[in-house]
Amino acid sequence: MVAENTNPAHRYAFLLRLRPGAEAAYEAAHRAVWPEMLALLQRAGISDYSIFRRDLLLVLVLRCADFDATWNQIENDPVNLRWQAAMAPFFAQIDPLLPGERFPMMAEVFYLA
């Protein structure tokens, strides 16, 4: 019997920017995401996770019950720390964050289900 989800997932989107020349290596890394990283994301309640790229701009979209609570659960996990260290060389600075933001978050203005 599957437990009923009492916290419906919400859609979240945020931006990242790649360093020039990092595109191919970043995409290669995401064609082979570590199984333990995928398992961590799923355990934390993340689903429907997509990354879109246009040149150096990345748009990341995912579902989870609460973005901050979910990120609190995974951010200091050893698997995530290793993954973030491996990914860090790919990223360039993006616009300053708003107060309280972990990432430059996007506000959803329209969604057709």
Secondary structure by P-SEA (a helix, b strand, c coil): ccccccccbbbbbbbbbbcccaaaaaaaaaacccaaaaaaaaaacccbbbbbbcccbbbbbbbcccaaaaaaaccccaaaaaaaaaacccccccccccccccccccccccccc
